[in-house]
Amino acid sequence: MNTKVKEVLTSVLERFRDGDIPEAVAYSLYPIPEIPSSKWSLMNRMLMFFGGTRDARGYQQWQKVNRYVKKGSTALYILVPFFKKVDGSGEERQELYGFGCKPVFPVETTEGDPLEYENIQLPDLPLLARAQEWNISVKAIPGNYRYHGFYLQDKKEISLATPEEKVFFHELSHAGHEKIIGRLTNGQDPLQEIVAELCAAVLCKLVGKQQSDTFGNSYRYIEHYAEKIKMTPHGACLKVISETEKVLCLILNGSVEDKEDLNRLAA
């Protein structure tokens, strides 16, 4: 086996051991549309995700959009299949005979013209200071119909594909929940999702600036995850209400003990 190919596959096996694969698959399944990597195999999109980026391209591909790889930048490697033509029963066909590696460079290692998806602007989000206090970066990304944002706990990063405050509150709630329990379960754990959505709905009422009706969407979101654990939405909310209160207190007041804003909401 090619040495570089072996290194790439070994890195994937290590991610299995560390439990990172479910999260990588979740985000890699729905790539940024209209960029070269959106047509890559799931394996290569996962390798890109492991490399800490959501957009990687070959040297010449970057040049086509008037961006250039910075001197000294380190490449990521993706797997490239090798095929050969074979004759069988009088019919020519392509047969896979191995893999090689191709270097690609993350967008973070390039400079030049702005990319189309970089034009997304985030508003002055309420509670942004809390994310900054926790050393969590908040950035805009292009989205699609499957997600509007996500929180990466290992990178301490909230990525938003919408300016809607509730999405930010949902992801900030995941970050707060992580600070309380130590580490979130990888992937979309139903109870963790219900905690985050409950928190987001409360934060919208307390400090959200947008007037759009999002509470019907919150109910459907909670109902969806409650069904996964064979509970009613009401029962699932009761199950996590204590944990939800702790997350809200931490976000609003910096302490799980201070309930001032929650008491004001109840009144």
Summary of the structure (lengths in Angstrom):
residues: 267
radius of gyration: 22.0
end to end distance: 67.5
largest distance: 81.6
contacts: 760
relative contact order: 0.09
helix: 49%
strand: 19%
